[in-house]
Amino acid sequence: MQFDVHTTQSRIRFVVGFFFVLTAASSFANSFAADQARPNILFILCDDHRFDCLGVAGHPFLETPNLDAMASDGAMLRRAYVTTSLCSPSRASILTGQYAHNHRVVDNYHAVDPNLVFFPQHLQKAGYQTAFIGKWHMGGDIDDPQRGFDHWISFKGQGTYWPDGHGTTREVPQTTYDGFNINGKRVPQRGYITDELTDYSLQWLRDRDPNKPFFLYVSHKAVHADFVPADRHRGRYDNEPLPIQIPTAESMEDGDKPMWVRNQRNSRHGVDFGYNLKGFSPEVYYRRYCESLLAVDESVGRLRRFLEQRGLDQNTIVVYMGDNGFQFGDHGLIDKRTAYEASAKVPLLMVAPGQIPAGQPFDGLVGNIDIAPTLLEAAGASPLSHLNGQSVWKELCSADAKSLDDRTLLYEYYWERNYPHTPTLHAVIGGRFKYIRCHGLWDRDELYDLESDPGETRNLIHDPSYADRVESLNQQLWQHLKNSTGMEMPLLEDHGPRFPLRDATQSPPATFPDEYIVNE
């Protein structure tokens, strides 16, 4: 038999080529299947959303049907806290899984260290396409595209609710009207910011590569002060009463509150001189705050409906969280920064069909430093190094929080020259008893029994029957600091305006604690 060499070689090349095509196709199919099996992640962050401002949390008038639906479809984490109740530090803790003393973003004016690793970088390495849309707010006016994100839309500082500023009653520091930075290009803002960020998010979801899993981080400006609702919601709660009991100056003294808390009552962050405005009304600001939340709730509904319409809902983890709480007269204060529940406790909702049981409240202690490790484990991505948080993914999926029963978290806040009325604070939070230690002040510390006194009105720090507990919690505090390399406090140069003013017609300076006075 005579062989045609050229024909034989062609056949061999064909067979080999066909084999490689099959191998490549099989490899692509396996990769595609793996990507499809990996969950998509939608992480929604709301600014200044306190833990009790949800319909499902029992709020007397606020309507949040879409957030309530998340609690029904997944887990409502009822003991969720931030470890620093301030925008930039909390956001940095979410991205890095670290306490503020390690990532060192301790105010709203300084940027994140360029050497820190954000958890979306690990998602990128795991094959995820990533996008950040919304408020960055780390480093003052920085809104440049950041590492870990393939697609970027942000704005400088606080941005603004409306491009023409309408509805605003006072100018907030770091308010800007420069529009959006979209992948390095300046684009004007055109509408109400909550709606527009949602529109951009939906557009990215439409345009993304459908063959890759995605991580979308939607970071709302709302509901940061100055609270400006969408025009369609303004005035809805005009006749609703403030559901928060504001203590009198006398009751605060009777409750053995520290001097700094009683003095802060008459300050920019107190009810007697809120934002340094004469005639400041916590009731009015609270109503506008609740009205501003309505568009955020609608945004959550729009995003989830899109996932359902595209058949993505069953393989997408949806997380909703507040970056810190907000006080509206609690302890005679407004704003955040303190370790009190209204300031440090936040809403946290997680939906993961087929993985997190639906409709079961989760009472394990979870912090903002746990978000990064939890989502990385859920995605099957490599973990971050130098973590202070821990993954709670297995606990959520099993609806079993027993392993978290004895857990506590470190709370920290570092004094800012801009707002000198809140001192450096360290606290042990998350358990029945909360211990708060102020640093650098001639003042008393604090201990509260949250079971018998959920409003934290009676300071037990000098009650002899709690002396052993105070000592134990103090030791636990220092152990938290030692275990997390927190024995040195960050010190950063001064930036931004200062607000040290008091109103001469309002509550007078607090007197020293009785236990410090010696009578001969």
C-alpha positions as CSV (number, residue, x, y, z in Angstrom):
1,M,0.0,0.0,0.0
2,Q,1.2,3.4,-0.9
3,F,0.9,6.2,1.7
4,D,0.4,9.9,0.8
5,V,2.7,11.6,3.2
6,H,1.0,15.0,2.9
7,T,-2.4,13.5,3.4
8,T,-1.3,11.5,6.5
9,Q,0.3,14.6,8.0
10,S,-2.8,16.6,7.4
11,R,-4.9,14.0,9.0
12,I,-2.6,13.9,12.0
13,R,-2.7,17.7,12.3
14,F,-6.5,17.6,12.1
15,V,-6.8,14.9,14.8
16,V,-4.3,16.7,17.1
17,G,-6.0,20.1,16.4
18,F,-9.4,18.6,17.1
19,F,-8.1,17.1,20.3
20,F,-6.8,20.5,21.4
21,V,-10.1,22.1,20.5
22,L,-12.0,19.5,22.6
23,T,-9.6,20.0,25.4
24,A,-9.9,23.8,25.3
25,A,-13.7,23.6,25.0
26,S,-13.8,21.2,28.0
27,S,-11.5,23.5,30.0
28,F,-13.6,26.5,29.0
29,A,-16.8,24.6,30.0
30,N,-15.3,23.6,33.3
31,S,-14.1,27.2,33.9
32,F,-17.5,28.6,32.9
33,A,-19.3,26.1,35.2
34,A,-17.0,27.0,38.0
35,D,-17.7,30.7,37.5
36,Q,-21.4,30.1,37.2
37,A,-21.3,28.1,40.5
38,R,-19.5,31.0,42.2
39,P,-22.0,33.4,43.7
40,N,-22.3,36.9,42.5
41,I,-22.2,39.5,45.3
42,L,-24.1,42.7,45.6
43,F,-23.0,44.8,48.6
44,I,-25.1,47.9,49.4
45,L,-23.8,50.4,52.0
46,C,-26.0,53.1,53.4
47,D,-24.5,56.1,55.2
48,D,-25.5,56.7,58.9
49,H,-28.3,54.1,58.9
50,R,-29.0,53.4,62.6
51,F,-30.1,49.9,63.6
52,D,-33.7,50.6,64.6
53,C,-34.7,52.5,61.5
54,L,-36.3,49.6,59.6
55,G,-39.9,48.6,59.5
56,V,-38.9,45.0,60.4
57,A,-37.1,46.4,63.4
58,G,-40.4,47.7,64.8
59,H,-40.1,51.3,63.7
60,P,-43.4,53.1,64.4
61,F,-43.8,54.8,61.0
62,L,-40.9,54.4,58.7
63,E,-41.8,52.3,55.6
64,T,-39.0,50.0,54.3
65,P,-40.7,47.2,52.5
66,N,-37.7,46.2,50.3
67,L,-35.4,46.0,53.3
68,D,-38.0,44.1,55.3
69,A,-38.2,41.6,52.3
70,M,-34.5,41.0,52.7
71,A,-35.0,40.0,56.3
72,S,-37.7,37.6,55.2
73,D,-35.7,36.2,52.3
74,G,-32.4,35.8,54.3
75,A,-30.9,36.7,57.7
76,M,-31.4,39.8,59.8
77,L,-28.2,40.1,61.8
78,R,-29.5,41.7,65.0
79,R,-26.1,42.2,66.7
80,A,-24.2,44.0,64.1
81,Y,-21.7,46.7,65.0
82,V,-19.1,48.9,63.5
83,T,-15.8,49.1,65.3
84,T,-15.4,52.9,64.7
85,S,-18.6,54.9,64.3
86,L,-17.4,57.4,61.6
87,C,-17.7,57.2,57.8
88,S,-14.2,56.8,56.6
89,P,-12.8,54.6,59.3
90,S,-15.8,52.2,59.1
91,R,-15.5,52.0,55.3
92,A,-11.8,51.2,55.5
93,S,-12.6,48.5,58.1
94,I,-15.1,47.0,55.7
95,L,-12.6,46.9,52.8
96,T,-9.6,45.6,54.8
97,G,-11.1,43.6,57.7
98,Q,-8.9,45.6,60.1
99,Y,-9.4,47.9,63.1
100,A,-8.8,51.6,62.6
101,H,-5.6,51.5,64.5
102,N,-4.2,49.1,61.9
103,H,-5.5,50.6,58.6
104,R,-5.0,54.1,60.2
105,V,-7.9,55.8,58.5
106,V,-9.1,57.6,61.7
107,D,-10.9,60.6,60.3
108,N,-12.7,61.8,57.2
109,Y,-9.8,63.7,55.8
110,H,-6.9,61.2,55.3
111,A,-6.6,58.6,52.6
112,V,-6.0,54.9,52.9
113,D,-2.4,53.7,52.9
114,P,-1.6,52.6,49.3
115,N,0.0,49.4,50.6
116,L,-3.2,48.2,52.2
117,V,-5.0,45.4,50.4
118,F,-8.8,45.7,49.8
119,F,-10.8,42.4,49.7
120,P,-12.1,43.1,46.1
121,Q,-8.5,42.6,44.9
122,H,-8.8,39.0,46.0
123,L,-12.1,38.7,44.2
124,Q,-10.5,39.9,41.0
125,K,-7.8,37.3,41.4
126,A,-10.6,34.7,41.8
127,G,-12.0,35.7,38.4
128,Y,-14.6,38.2,39.5
129,Q,-15.4,41.4,37.6
130,T,-15.8,44.2,40.1
131,A,-17.4,47.6,40.3
132,F,-17.6,50.4,42.8
133,I,-20.5,52.9,42.4
134,G,-21.0,55.7,45.0
135,K,-19.5,57.4,47.9
136,W,-15.8,56.6,48.5
137,H,-15.0,59.3,51.1
138,M,-11.5,58.3,52.2
139,G,-9.0,61.1,51.7
140,G,-11.2,64.2,51.6
141,D,-11.6,65.2,47.9
142,I,-10.2,61.9,46.5
143,D,-12.5,60.2,44.0
144,D,-9.9,58.6,41.7
145,P,-10.4,55.0,40.6
146,Q,-9.1,52.7,43.3
147,R,-7.5,49.3,43.3
148,G,-9.7,46.2,43.3
149,F,-12.3,47.7,41.0
150,D,-12.6,47.2,37.2
151,H,-15.4,49.8,36.9
152,W,-15.5,53.0,39.0
153,I,-18.0,55.7,39.6
154,S,-17.6,58.1,42.6
155,F,-17.6,61.7,43.7
156,K,-15.5,64.0,45.8
157,G,-16.1,64.2,49.6
158,Q,-19.8,64.2,50.5
159,G,-21.0,65.0,47.0
160,T,-24.6,66.5,47.1
161,Y,-28.1,65.1,47.0
162,W,-29.1,67.3,44.1
163,P,-26.8,68.9,41.5
164,D,-28.4,72.3,42.1
165,G,-28.3,71.8,45.9
166,H,-32.1,72.3,46.4
167,G,-33.7,71.1,49.6
168,T,-30.5,71.7,51.6
169,T,-30.8,73.9,54.7
170,R,-27.1,74.1,55.7
171,E,-23.7,73.5,54.1
172,V,-22.0,70.3,55.2
173,P,-18.2,70.1,55.3
174,Q,-16.8,68.4,52.1
175,T,-20.0,69.0,50.1
176,T,-19.0,69.1,46.4
177,Y,-20.8,69.8,43.2
178,D,-18.2,68.4,40.8
179,G,-20.3,65.6,39.5
180,F,-19.0,62.0,39.1
181,N,-15.6,60.5,38.3
182,I,-16.4,57.7,35.9
183,N,-13.3,55.6,35.2
184,G,-11.2,58.8,35.4
185,K,-13.5,61.0,33.4
186,R,-15.5,63.9,35.0
187,V,-19.3,63.6,34.3
188,P,-21.9,65.9,35.6
189,Q,-24.6,64.8,38.1
190,R,-28.0,65.1,36.6
191,G,-30.6,64.0,39.2
192,Y,-31.2,62.9,42.8
193,I,-28.1,61.0,43.8
194,T,-29.7,57.9,45.3
195,D,-31.7,57.3,42.1
196,E,-28.8,58.1,39.8
197,L,-26.3,55.8,41.6
198,T,-29.0,53.1,41.2
199,D,-29.3,53.8,37.5
200,Y,-25.6,53.6,37.1
201,S,-25.5,50.3,39.0
202,L,-28.3,48.8,36.8
203,Q,-26.5,49.9,33.7
204,W,-23.3,48.2,34.8
205,L,-25.2,45.0,35.6
206,R,-26.6,45.1,32.0
207,D,-23.3,45.7,30.4
208,R,-21.1,43.4,32.4
209,D,-19.5,40.2,31.0
210,P,-22.2,37.5,31.6
211,N,-19.6,34.7,31.7
212,K,-18.0,35.9,34.9
213,P,-19.2,36.2,38.4
214,F,-19.5,39.8,39.6
215,F,-19.0,41.9,42.8
216,L,-20.9,45.2,42.8
217,Y,-20.4,47.6,45.7
218,V,-23.1,50.2,45.8
219,S,-22.2,52.9,48.3
220,H,-24.9,55.5,48.9
221,K,-24.4,59.1,49.9
222,A,-27.8,58.8,51.7
223,V,-28.6,59.2,54.5
224,H,-25.8,61.5,55.5
225,A,-26.6,64.9,56.8
226,D,-27.8,67.4,55.6
227,F,-30.7,65.0,55.1
228,V,-32.4,65.8,51.8
229,P,-35.2,63.5,50.7
230,A,-36.2,62.9,47.1
231,D,-38.8,65.4,46.1
232,R,-41.4,62.7,45.9
233,H,-40.9,61.8,49.5
234,R,-40.4,65.2,51.1
235,G,-43.0,65.9,53.8
236,R,-44.3,62.4,54.1
237,Y,-43.6,62.3,57.8
238,D,-44.2,65.9,58.7
239,N,-46.6,65.0,61.4
240,E,-44.8,62.1,62.9
241,P,-43.4,62.5,66.5
242,L,-39.8,61.8,67.4
243,P,-39.7,58.2,68.7
244,I,-36.6,58.9,70.8
245,Q,-36.7,60.1,74.4
246,I,-34.3,63.0,74.8
247,P,-33.0,63.1,78.4
248,T,-32.8,66.3,80.3
249,A,-29.5,67.7,81.5
250,E,-30.6,66.8,85.1
251,S,-31.3,63.2,84.2
252,M,-28.0,62.8,82.5
253,E,-26.3,64.0,85.7
254,D,-28.4,61.7,87.8
255,G,-27.4,58.8,85.5
256,D,-23.7,59.5,86.2
257,K,-22.9,60.4,82.6
258,P,-19.3,61.6,82.1
259,M,-18.6,65.3,82.0
260,W,-17.7,65.1,78.3
261,V,-21.1,63.7,77.4
262,R,-23.0,66.3,79.4
263,N,-20.8,69.1,77.9
264,Q,-21.3,67.7,74.4
265,R,-25.0,68.3,74.8
266,N,-24.2,72.0,74.2
267,S,-22.0,71.6,71.1
268,R,-22.2,71.0,67.3
269,H,-23.0,67.4,68.1
270,G,-25.5,68.0,70.9
271,V,-29.3,68.7,71.0
272,D,-28.8,72.1,72.6
273,F,-26.7,73.6,69.7
274,G,-26.9,71.0,66.9
275,Y,-24.7,71.9,63.9
276,N,-24.3,75.2,65.8
277,L,-27.7,76.3,64.7
278,K,-30.0,78.4,66.9
279,G,-33.3,76.7,67.4
280,F,-32.0,73.3,66.1
281,S,-34.8,70.7,66.1
282,P,-33.9,67.0,66.4
283,E,-37.6,66.2,65.4
284,V,-37.3,68.0,62.1
285,Y,-34.0,66.5,61.2
286,Y,-35.2,63.0,62.2
287,R,-38.2,63.3,59.9
288,R,-36.1,64.3,56.9
289,Y,-33.7,61.5,57.7
290,C,-36.5,59.0,57.6
291,E,-37.8,60.5,54.3
292,S,-34.3,60.3,52.8
293,L,-34.2,56.5,53.6
294,L,-37.3,55.9,51.4
295,A,-35.3,56.3,48.2
296,V,-32.6,53.9,49.6
297,D,-35.2,51.3,50.2
298,E,-36.6,51.8,46.7
299,S,-33.0,51.4,45.4
300,V,-32.7,48.0,47.1
301,G,-36.0,47.0,45.5
302,R,-34.9,48.0,42.0
303,L,-31.6,46.2,42.3
304,R,-33.2,43.0,43.6
305,R,-36.0,43.0,41.0
306,F,-33.4,43.3,38.2
307,L,-31.5,40.3,39.6
308,E,-34.8,38.3,39.6
309,Q,-35.8,39.4,36.1
310,R,-32.4,38.3,34.7
311,G,-32.4,35.0,36.6
312,L,-29.5,36.0,38.8
313,D,-31.2,36.2,42.1
314,Q,-30.7,32.5,43.1
315,N,-26.9,32.8,42.7
316,T,-26.3,36.2,44.1
317,I,-25.5,37.1,47.7
318,V,-27.1,40.4,48.5
319,V,-25.8,42.3,51.6
320,Y,-27.2,45.6,53.0
321,M,-25.4,47.4,55.8
322,G,-25.1,50.8,57.5
323,D,-21.6,52.3,57.8
324,N,-22.5,53.6,61.3
325,G,-25.5,54.7,63.3
326,F,-26.7,58.1,64.2
327,Q,-28.0,59.8,67.3
328,F,-31.1,62.1,67.3
329,G,-31.2,63.1,71.0
330,D,-30.0,59.8,72.5
331,H,-27.9,60.8,75.5
332,G,-28.6,64.5,74.6
333,L,-26.4,64.0,71.5
334,I,-26.7,64.0,67.7
335,D,-24.2,62.6,65.1
336,K,-22.2,59.4,65.8
337,R,-18.6,58.8,67.0
338,T,-19.6,57.4,70.4
339,A,-19.7,53.8,71.5
340,Y,-23.4,54.0,72.4
341,E,-25.9,51.6,70.6
342,A,-27.5,54.3,68.5
343,S,-24.1,55.3,67.2
344,A,-22.3,51.9,66.8
345,K,-25.0,49.4,66.1
346,V,-26.1,49.1,62.5
347,P,-28.6,47.2,60.3
348,L,-27.1,44.2,58.5
349,L,-29.1,42.0,56.2
350,M,-27.8,39.1,54.1
351,V,-29.7,37.1,51.4
352,A,-28.1,34.0,49.8
353,P,-30.8,31.6,48.4
354,G,-30.1,28.0,49.2
355,Q,-27.3,28.9,51.6
356,I,-28.5,31.3,54.3
357,P,-31.8,30.0,55.7
358,A,-34.6,32.5,55.0
359,G,-36.5,34.4,57.7
360,Q,-34.3,33.4,60.6
361,P,-33.0,36.3,62.8
362,F,-29.3,35.8,63.5
363,D,-28.1,36.8,66.9
364,G,-24.4,36.1,66.6
365,L,-22.1,39.1,67.1
366,V,-20.8,40.5,63.8
367,G,-18.7,43.5,63.1
368,N,-17.8,45.5,60.0
369,I,-14.3,43.9,60.2
370,D,-16.0,40.6,59.4
371,I,-17.5,41.6,56.0
372,A,-14.3,41.1,54.0
373,P,-13.4,37.6,55.3
374,T,-17.1,36.4,55.2
375,L,-17.6,37.5,51.5
376,L,-14.2,36.1,50.5
377,E,-15.0,32.7,52.0
378,A,-18.5,32.7,50.3
379,A,-16.8,33.4,47.0
380,G,-14.2,30.7,47.4
381,A,-11.4,33.4,47.1
382,S,-8.1,33.5,49.0
383,P,-8.3,35.1,52.4
384,L,-6.7,38.4,53.4
385,S,-3.6,38.5,55.6
386,H,-3.4,40.8,58.7
387,L,-7.0,40.4,59.5
388,N,-8.7,41.5,62.7
389,G,-12.1,40.2,61.7
390,Q,-13.3,36.7,61.0
391,S,-15.6,34.9,58.6
392,V,-19.1,34.1,59.9
393,W,-20.2,32.5,56.6
394,K,-20.5,29.0,58.0
395,E,-22.4,30.3,61.0
396,L,-24.8,32.1,58.8
397,C,-25.4,29.2,56.5
398,S,-26.0,26.8,59.4
399,A,-28.1,29.4,61.3
400,D,-26.0,28.5,64.3
401,A,-24.3,31.3,66.2
402,K,-23.1,29.2,69.2
403,S,-19.4,29.7,68.3
404,L,-19.9,33.5,68.6
405,D,-21.6,33.3,72.1
406,D,-18.5,34.5,74.0
407,R,-17.3,37.0,71.4
408,T,-16.8,40.7,72.0
409,L,-15.4,43.4,69.7
410,L,-13.1,46.3,70.3
411,Y,-14.6,49.7,69.7
412,E,-12.3,52.7,69.1
413,Y,-12.6,56.3,68.2
414,Y,-9.7,58.8,68.1
415,W,-10.1,62.4,69.0
416,E,-10.4,64.8,66.1
417,R,-9.3,68.4,66.4
418,N,-12.2,69.3,64.0
419,Y,-14.8,68.1,66.6
420,P,-13.1,68.4,70.0
421,H,-16.1,67.5,72.0
422,T,-15.7,63.7,71.6
423,P,-12.6,62.2,73.3
424,T,-10.6,59.2,72.3
425,L,-12.7,56.2,73.3
426,H,-12.0,52.5,73.6
427,A,-14.8,50.1,74.5
428,V,-15.7,46.4,74.8
429,I,-18.9,46.0,72.9
430,G,-21.2,43.2,71.8
431,G,-22.0,41.5,75.1
432,R,-24.6,42.1,77.8
433,F,-22.3,44.6,79.5
434,K,-20.6,47.5,77.6
435,Y,-17.5,49.0,79.0
436,I,-16.3,52.4,77.7
437,R,-12.9,53.9,78.6
438,C,-12.2,57.5,77.7
439,H,-8.5,58.4,77.1
440,G,-6.7,61.6,78.2
441,L,-9.6,63.1,80.2
442,W,-10.1,63.9,83.9
443,D,-13.4,62.1,83.8
444,R,-15.3,58.9,84.6
445,D,-15.5,55.8,82.4
446,E,-18.8,54.0,81.7
447,L,-20.4,50.6,82.3
448,Y,-23.9,49.7,81.1
449,D,-26.1,46.6,81.5
450,L,-27.8,46.4,78.1
451,E,-30.2,43.8,79.3
452,S,-31.8,45.9,82.1
453,D,-30.9,49.3,80.6
454,P,-30.9,49.1,76.7
455,G,-31.0,52.9,76.5
456,E,-27.7,53.1,78.4
457,T,-29.0,55.7,80.8
458,R,-27.5,54.4,84.1
459,N,-23.7,54.4,84.3
460,L,-22.7,51.6,86.7
461,I,-19.0,52.3,86.6
462,H,-18.8,53.3,90.3
463,D,-21.4,50.9,91.7
464,P,-19.4,48.6,94.1
465,S,-21.4,45.6,93.1
466,Y,-19.9,45.8,89.6
467,A,-16.3,46.4,90.5
468,D,-15.1,43.0,89.5
469,R,-16.9,43.2,86.2
470,V,-15.3,46.6,85.5
471,E,-11.9,45.1,86.2
472,S,-12.5,42.1,84.0
473,L,-13.7,44.2,81.1
474,N,-10.8,46.5,81.5
475,Q,-8.5,43.6,81.2
476,Q,-10.4,42.3,78.2
477,L,-10.1,45.7,76.5
478,W,-6.3,45.7,76.9
479,Q,-6.2,42.1,75.6
480,H,-8.1,43.2,72.5
481,L,-5.6,45.9,71.9
482,K,-2.6,43.7,72.5
483,N,-3.9,40.9,70.3
484,S,-4.5,43.3,67.4
485,T,-1.3,45.4,67.6
486,G,-3.3,48.3,69.0
487,M,-0.9,49.6,71.6
488,E,0.0,52.7,69.6
489,M,-2.6,55.3,68.7
490,P,-2.5,56.9,65.2
491,L,-1.5,60.5,65.1
492,L,-2.3,62.5,61.9
493,E,-1.8,66.1,61.0
494,D,-4.7,68.6,61.2
495,H,-7.0,68.9,58.2
496,G,-10.4,70.6,57.8
497,P,-12.4,73.2,59.7
498,R,-12.9,73.2,63.5
499,F,-16.2,73.4,65.4
500,P,-15.5,74.1,69.1
501,L,-18.5,76.5,69.8
502,R,-21.0,76.5,72.6
503,D,-24.3,78.4,73.0
504,A,-24.2,80.7,76.1
505,T,-28.0,80.5,76.5
506,Q,-28.1,76.7,76.6
507,S,-27.0,74.0,79.2
508,P,-24.0,75.2,81.3
509,P,-20.7,73.3,81.7
510,A,-20.9,70.1,83.7
511,T,-19.4,69.9,87.1
512,F,-16.9,67.3,88.2
513,P,-18.1,63.9,89.3
514,D,-19.0,63.7,93.0
515,E,-16.6,60.9,93.6
516,Y,-13.7,63.2,92.6
517,I,-14.6,65.8,95.3
518,V,-13.2,65.7,98.8
519,N,-15.1,67.4,101.6
520,E,-13.0,68.1,104.7
